[in-house]
Amino acid sequence: MRAKRRLGQNFLVDPNIQRKIVQAVEPGPEDAIIEVGPGQGALTDHLARTGARLLAIELDPDLAAELQRRYEQHDRVQVVHHDILDWDPIRLDAPGGLKVVGNIPYNITSPILFRLLEWRPAPERIIIMVQQEVADRILASPGQKAYGALTVGVQAQADAQRLFTVGRNAFRPVPAVESTVLRIRPRHDARPGTGDPLRALTRAAFGMRRKQLQKILRSSPEYRLDQPAAERVLRELGLRPQDRPESLDPETFVRLAAALERLR
Protein backbone atom coordinates (compact mmCIF):
# COMPACT_ATOMS: atom_id res chain seq x y z
CA MET A 1 0.00 0.00 0.00
CA ARG A 2 1.42 3.39 -0.95
CA ALA A 3 1.90 6.10 1.66
CA LYS A 4 -0.54 8.99 1.47
CA ARG A 5 1.63 12.08 1.58
CA ARG A 6 -1.31 14.27 2.57
CA LEU A 7 -1.28 12.43 5.92
CA GLY A 8 2.46 12.83 6.36
CA GLN A 9 3.05 9.08 6.27
CA ASN A 10 6.54 7.62 6.10
CA PHE A 11 6.50 3.99 7.20
CA LEU A 12 9.22 2.62 9.46
CA VAL A 13 10.59 -0.53 7.83
CA ASP A 14 13.79 -1.20 9.82
CA PRO A 15 13.01 -4.09 12.24
CA ASN A 16 15.90 -3.23 14.56
CA ILE A 17 14.59 0.29 15.07
CA GLN A 18 11.08 -1.08 15.54
CA ARG A 19 12.32 -3.34 18.35
CA LYS A 20 14.29 -0.51 19.99
CA ILE A 21 11.21 1.69 20.10
CA VAL A 22 9.08 -1.06 21.63
CA GLN A 23 11.81 -1.78 24.21
CA ALA A 24 11.70 1.92 25.19
CA VAL A 25 7.97 1.57 25.91
CA GLU A 26 8.79 -1.25 28.36
CA PRO A 27 5.44 -2.95 27.74
CA GLY A 28 4.12 -5.41 30.27
CA PRO A 29 1.00 -7.62 30.43
CA GLU A 30 -0.66 -5.22 32.87
CA ASP A 31 -0.06 -2.16 30.71
CA ALA A 32 -2.53 -0.30 28.53
CA ILE A 33 -0.76 1.09 25.48
CA ILE A 34 -2.03 3.51 22.86
CA GLU A 35 -0.26 3.47 19.52
CA VAL A 36 -0.68 6.70 17.58
CA GLY A 37 -0.80 6.22 13.80
CA PRO A 38 0.12 2.52 13.51
CA GLY A 39 0.18 2.77 9.71
CA GLN A 40 1.02 -0.65 8.31
CA GLY A 41 1.50 -2.17 11.76
CA ALA A 42 5.31 -2.19 12.04
CA LEU A 43 5.24 -1.41 15.77
CA THR A 44 1.85 -2.99 16.30
CA ASP A 45 3.15 -6.46 15.48
CA HIS A 46 5.92 -6.15 18.08
CA LEU A 47 3.61 -4.65 20.71
CA ALA A 48 0.96 -7.33 20.20
CA ARG A 49 3.50 -10.02 21.05
CA THR A 50 4.23 -8.47 24.47
CA GLY A 51 0.82 -9.34 25.90
CA ALA A 52 0.01 -5.73 26.75
CA ARG A 53 -3.47 -4.37 26.10
CA LEU A 54 -3.08 -2.32 22.93
CA LEU A 55 -5.30 0.29 21.33
CA ALA A 56 -4.07 1.41 17.90
CA ILE A 57 -5.62 4.67 16.65
CA GLU A 58 -5.29 5.21 12.90
CA LEU A 59 -6.64 8.15 10.89
CA ASP A 60 -6.26 6.59 7.44
CA PRO A 61 -9.44 4.53 6.78
CA ASP A 62 -7.73 2.03 4.47
CA LEU A 63 -4.87 1.33 6.87
CA ALA A 64 -7.27 1.10 9.81
CA ALA A 65 -9.46 -1.43 7.96
CA GLU A 66 -6.43 -3.53 7.03
CA LEU A 67 -5.20 -3.63 10.63
CA GLN A 68 -8.68 -4.42 11.94
CA ARG A 69 -8.77 -7.49 9.71
CA ARG A 70 -5.29 -8.54 10.80
CA TYR A 71 -6.11 -8.36 14.51
CA GLU A 72 -9.77 -9.29 14.57
CA GLN A 73 -8.95 -12.54 16.40
CA HIS A 74 -6.55 -10.93 18.86
CA ASP A 75 -8.42 -10.18 22.09
CA ARG A 76 -5.68 -7.88 23.47
CA VAL A 77 -5.48 -5.61 20.40
CA GLN A 78 -8.11 -3.13 19.25
CA VAL A 79 -7.75 -0.98 16.14
CA VAL A 80 -9.96 2.09 15.75
CA HIS A 81 -10.32 4.51 12.86
CA HIS A 82 -10.16 7.90 14.58
CA ASP A 83 -8.29 11.19 14.79
CA ILE A 84 -6.02 11.16 17.86
CA LEU A 85 -6.62 14.91 18.22
CA ASP A 86 -10.29 14.22 18.96
CA TRP A 87 -9.86 11.06 21.02
CA ASP A 88 -10.45 11.14 24.78
CA PRO A 89 -8.48 8.72 26.98
CA ILE A 90 -11.40 8.55 29.41
CA ARG A 91 -12.79 5.99 26.99
CA LEU A 92 -9.97 3.62 27.94
CA ASP A 93 -10.00 1.74 31.22
CA ALA A 94 -6.37 1.82 32.31
CA PRO A 95 -6.16 1.14 36.06
CA GLY A 96 -2.49 0.16 35.78
CA GLY A 97 -1.47 3.32 33.94
CA LEU A 98 -1.19 4.33 30.32
CA LYS A 99 1.71 4.43 27.86
CA VAL A 100 1.70 6.05 24.42
CA VAL A 101 3.91 5.25 21.44
CA GLY A 102 3.96 6.40 17.87
CA ASN A 103 5.77 7.62 14.78
CA ILE A 104 4.23 11.09 14.73
CA PRO A 105 3.47 12.62 11.30
CA TYR A 106 5.86 15.50 10.73
CA ASN A 107 3.17 17.93 9.65
CA ILE A 108 1.11 17.72 12.88
CA THR A 109 3.74 16.97 15.53
CA SER A 110 2.99 19.98 17.76
CA PRO A 111 -0.82 19.56 17.91
CA ILE A 112 -0.49 15.85 18.73
CA LEU A 113 2.12 16.44 21.42
CA PHE A 114 0.09 19.16 23.11
CA ARG A 115 -3.03 16.98 22.95
CA LEU A 116 -1.23 14.08 24.62
CA LEU A 117 0.07 16.37 27.36
CA GLU A 118 -3.48 17.56 28.04
CA TRP A 119 -4.80 14.04 28.65
CA ARG A 120 -6.08 13.30 32.11
CA PRO A 121 -5.10 10.98 33.51
CA ALA A 122 -1.69 11.77 32.05
CA PRO A 123 0.21 8.93 30.38
CA GLU A 124 3.03 7.38 32.38
CA ARG A 125 5.32 7.84 29.39
CA ILE A 126 5.19 8.84 25.75
CA ILE A 127 7.68 7.29 23.32
CA ILE A 128 7.53 9.19 20.04
CA MET A 129 9.57 9.48 16.90
CA VAL A 130 9.70 12.99 15.46
CA GLN A 131 11.72 14.93 12.93
CA GLN A 132 15.20 15.62 14.33
CA GLU A 133 14.71 19.37 14.05
CA VAL A 134 11.54 19.09 16.12
CA ALA A 135 13.37 17.06 18.76
CA ASP A 136 16.04 19.78 18.92
CA ARG A 137 13.33 22.36 19.51
CA ILE A 138 11.68 20.29 22.24
CA LEU A 139 14.99 19.81 24.08
CA ALA A 140 16.42 23.30 23.60
CA SER A 141 17.57 25.56 26.45
CA PRO A 142 16.87 29.29 26.93
CA GLY A 143 19.06 31.38 24.69
CA GLN A 144 19.46 28.74 22.00
CA LYS A 145 18.18 29.43 18.49
CA ALA A 146 15.84 26.40 18.62
CA TYR A 147 14.24 27.58 21.88
CA GLY A 148 10.62 28.59 21.32
CA ALA A 149 6.94 27.95 21.95
CA LEU A 150 7.20 24.20 21.41
CA THR A 151 10.11 23.98 23.87
CA VAL A 152 8.23 25.81 26.58
CA GLY A 153 4.95 24.01 25.95
CA VAL A 154 6.53 20.58 26.38
CA GLN A 155 9.11 21.28 29.09
CA ALA A 156 6.57 23.10 31.26
CA GLN A 157 4.44 19.95 31.41
CA ALA A 158 6.88 17.07 31.02
CA ASP A 159 10.43 15.79 31.23
CA ALA A 160 11.82 14.97 27.78
CA GLN A 161 14.88 12.90 26.87
CA ARG A 162 16.51 12.03 23.54
CA LEU A 163 16.86 8.24 23.21
CA PHE A 164 18.38 7.72 19.74
CA THR A 165 18.50 9.01 16.18
CA VAL A 166 16.90 7.20 13.24
CA GLY A 167 18.36 7.60 9.76
CA ARG A 168 16.13 8.43 6.84
CA ASN A 169 16.78 5.08 5.15
CA ALA A 170 14.80 3.34 7.89
CA PHE A 171 11.60 4.62 6.21
CA ARG A 172 9.65 4.11 3.03
CA PRO A 173 9.19 6.41 1.27
CA VAL A 174 12.53 7.88 2.33
CA PRO A 175 11.98 11.30 3.97
CA ALA A 176 14.26 14.27 3.46
CA VAL A 177 15.19 14.47 7.16
CA GLU A 178 16.59 12.41 10.02
CA SER A 179 14.34 11.42 12.91
CA THR A 180 14.75 11.17 16.68
CA VAL A 181 13.03 8.99 19.26
CA LEU A 182 12.12 10.81 22.46
CA ARG A 183 10.92 9.64 25.85
CA ILE A 184 8.52 12.13 27.40
CA ARG A 185 7.25 11.73 30.95
CA PRO A 186 4.26 14.04 31.54
CA ARG A 187 3.78 15.57 34.97
CA HIS A 188 0.47 14.61 36.52
CA ASP A 189 -0.44 17.97 38.00
CA ALA A 190 -2.42 20.46 35.91
CA ARG A 191 -0.92 23.71 37.21
CA PRO A 192 -2.29 27.22 36.72
CA GLY A 193 -0.51 28.83 33.80
CA THR A 194 -0.22 25.69 31.69
CA GLY A 195 -2.53 24.61 28.87
CA ASP A 196 -4.31 27.37 26.94
CA PRO A 197 -2.91 30.32 28.97
CA LEU A 198 0.65 29.13 28.36
CA ARG A 199 0.09 28.55 24.66
CA ALA A 200 -1.46 32.00 24.29
CA LEU A 201 1.55 33.58 25.98
CA THR A 202 4.17 31.65 24.01
CA ARG A 203 2.40 32.39 20.71
CA ALA A 204 2.48 36.09 21.52
CA ALA A 205 6.02 36.05 22.90
CA PHE A 206 7.77 34.02 20.24
CA GLY A 207 5.72 35.62 17.48
CA MET A 208 7.60 38.80 18.48
CA ARG A 209 10.69 37.16 19.95
CA ARG A 210 13.02 40.07 19.19
CA LYS A 211 10.85 42.50 21.15
CA GLN A 212 11.07 43.25 24.87
CA LEU A 213 8.51 41.64 27.18
CA GLN A 214 6.91 44.94 28.10
CA LYS A 215 6.35 45.80 24.44
CA ILE A 216 4.94 42.33 23.74
CA LEU A 217 2.40 42.62 26.56
CA ARG A 218 1.42 46.10 25.35
CA SER A 219 1.15 45.37 21.63
CA SER A 220 -0.09 41.78 21.50
CA PRO A 221 -3.83 41.51 20.67
CA GLU A 222 -3.99 38.80 23.34
CA TYR A 223 -3.20 41.26 26.17
CA ARG A 224 -2.91 44.96 25.16
CA LEU A 225 -1.82 46.02 28.65
CA ASP A 226 -0.97 49.64 29.27
CA GLN A 227 2.62 50.39 30.25
CA PRO A 228 2.07 50.60 34.06
CA ALA A 229 0.17 47.27 34.09
CA ALA A 230 2.77 45.54 31.94
CA GLU A 231 5.63 46.78 34.11
CA ARG A 232 3.80 45.86 37.31
CA VAL A 233 3.10 42.23 36.33
CA LEU A 234 6.69 41.75 35.19
CA ARG A 235 8.14 43.37 38.30
CA GLU A 236 6.05 41.12 40.57
CA LEU A 237 7.72 38.12 38.94
CA GLY A 238 11.22 39.55 39.20
CA LEU A 239 11.39 40.27 35.47
CA ARG A 240 12.64 43.40 33.74
CA PRO A 241 10.60 45.21 31.07
CA GLN A 242 13.52 44.86 28.63
CA ASP A 243 13.83 41.07 29.02
CA ARG A 244 13.20 39.08 25.86
CA PRO A 245 11.28 35.79 25.42
CA GLU A 246 14.31 33.60 24.71
CA SER A 247 15.80 34.49 28.13
CA LEU A 248 12.87 33.06 30.13
CA ASP A 249 12.93 29.45 31.25
CA PRO A 250 9.73 27.36 30.96
CA GLU A 251 8.88 27.71 34.65
CA THR A 252 8.98 31.50 34.39
CA PHE A 253 6.68 31.35 31.38
CA VAL A 254 4.21 29.30 33.45
CA ARG A 255 4.27 31.85 36.29
CA LEU A 256 3.83 34.74 33.85
CA ALA A 257 0.95 33.00 32.06
CA ALA A 258 -0.79 32.41 35.41
CA ALA A 259 -0.31 36.05 36.43
CA LEU A 260 -1.71 37.32 33.14
CA GLU A 261 -4.67 34.96 33.41
CA ARG A 262 -5.53 36.45 36.81
CA LEU A 263 -5.72 39.90 35.19
CA ARG A 264 -8.55 38.84 32.87
N, C-alpha and C positions, 0 to 999 in steps of 0.2 A: 504494500500500500504506500502510495507516495505521500510525503509530508505536505501539509497544507500551510504554505508560507503565511497566509493571512492569520493563522493562529500561532505563529512564531515557533513552529515545531521543528526541532532538530533531534533526532532519535539517538539515544546513547546505545552504541552497539559493542562497546568493549566490555567483555565479561569480567575482566579483572577490576575495572572501575566500578561496574555494577556491584560486585561483591564488597568492595571497599565502602561504598556508600551504605549498603545494608548493614555492614559491621558497625558503622558509625551510629546507626539507629539503635543498636543493641536490643534487637527485638526479643521478647520472651513470650511464652505461652499465655501469660496473664495480661499482656499489653494490648491496648487498642491503638491501631496505627491508621492514620489517614495518609494516603498517597495522593499528591496533587498532580494531576495531569499524567496518568500512567502511560499514555500513548499506546505503544505496541506491547506493553507489558514487560519490558526489560527488567525493571526492578520488581514488578509485581510477582514474577515467577520466583525470584529469590525470597521475597518476603513471605509468599504463600507457604514455602517449605519450612519456615521457622515455627509454625504453629500459632503465631500471633493472630489476633482478630484484626482483619484488614478491611478497610473501606477505601476503595479507589474511586476518585471523583474525576471524571473526564468530560471536557466540554465538547469535544468532537463527537457527533452522533455516530459516525461510522466506526470509529475506534472503540467507543463505549459499547456498541452492539457486538463487536467482535470479541471484546473481553468478557462481556456477559455470557456469551456462548461458551467461551473457554472455561469459565469458572462456575457454570451453572450447577455443577455437582459438588462444588467445594463449599462445605457449610461454614468455613471460617473466612471466606472471602466474599465481599459484596461489591459489585461495580455499579455505580450510578452515573447517569448522564446529567450533569449539572454544572453550573458555573460556581467555582469555589468562592468567588466574591459575594455570592448571594447565599452561600450555605451556612447554616447555623449549627455549631457543634452541640447545642443542647439536644439535637436529634439523636445524638450518639450516647449510649450508656457506657461510660468509661470509668467505673469505680476505681480501677487500678491506675488511672492516669492515662494521658494521651500523648502520643508522639506523632510528628508530622514529617513527611519526607517527600521530596519532589525535585524534578528538573524543571525549574521555573522558566516559562517563556520569557525571552529577553524583553519583549515589548511591553509586558505588564508586571515586571518584577516588583516595583514599588507598591502598586495597589495591593498585590497579593501579600507582600510582607506586612504591610500595615493592617490588613484584614486579619491575618493570623495573630498578630500581636494584640488585636482587640478582643479575641475570643476569650470568653469566660465560661467554664474554667480555662485558664491558660494552659497550653501544651507544656509538658515536661521538657521537651526539646524539639527543635525544628532542625532537620538536616536538609539543606537545600543546595542545589547547584545553580550558580548564577554566572553571568558574564564577569570576567576578571575585573573589568573596570568598575562594575557595580560593587563587587566585593571590596575593592580598594576604597570606594566611597563609604561603604558601611563601616569599615574599620579605621577610617582616617582619624587623626587627632586635630585639635584646634590649631589653626595656623597653617595647616597643609592645604594645598590647592584642591584636593579632593573633598575636603571637609565641607559639608553642606546640609541641606534639609534632610536628606536620607540618612546621613550619619546621625544627626541629632534624634530623628524620629525612632531609629532602631536602638541606639545606645541608651536613650532615656528610659526604655522599657525592657531592655534585655541585655544579656552578656553575649557577645559574638566572638567567635574564634575561627580563624582560617585553618582548615584541616589539610587540604591538598589541592593542587592545580590539575586540571584535566585539559590535555591538548585537544586541538580542534579535530584531529583525525580519529578521535573516539566517537564521532558523531556521523550520522548520515541524514540529510545532506551535510557536507562539511561546512561549518559556519566560518565566518571571517575573523572570529575572535577566540581567544582562550577562555576557559571557564574555571571557576573555583568552587569547591565544596566548603560550605560554612556550617558550623554548629552554633545554633542560636538558642539560648536558654532564657525564655521570657520570665520576667518577674511577675509574681502573682498578685501584687497589690496594684489597684487602679488609683494612682495618686492624682490629686488636683494638679492641673497644669499639663497633663498628658492628653493623648487623644486629640480631639478636634481643636481645643485651644492651642496645643503645641504646634499642630500642623499649620494653623492660621498664622501663628507667629513666625515659624520658620519660612513659610512661603513669602511673607512680607519682608523678613530680614534678608534672606538670601536672594530674593528678587531684586534687592538694592544693596548687595553685599559690600559695595565700595562706600556706601554712605555711613555716617555716624548714627548710632542708635537713636539719639534724640530726634534727628531728622527723619528717620524711618518711622518712628511713632507719631510724628507730626504730619507726615505726608502720605502715609499708607491709608488707602480707603478703608482698611480693616479697623483703624483706630482713630486717626485724625485728632490726636490730643493737642491741646495748646502747649506752648513751651513750658509754663510753670508745672503743668500736670505731668508732662513727659519727664522733666528733670526730677520731679519729686519721686515718681515711681522708680526711676533708675537709682536715685540716691538711697532710697530705702533698702535697696538690694546691694548696696556697695558698689554700684556701677557708675562710670563717668559718662556724661552726655556724648563725649567724643569717641567712646569705645565703638568698635565695629563688630559685626556678627561673627566673623571668623575667629575672634579672640575669646568668645564665650564657650565654656564647656557645656555638655548636654544638661547637666544638673542645673546650671544657671539659667539655661533656656526654660527648663521646667518651672523654676521659681518665678521667672519673669512672666511666663504665660499664665500662671496662677494669679499673679498680682494684677495683670491686665484684665483677666476674667472677672475679678472682684470689682473692677471699675465699671463694668457694664450695668 
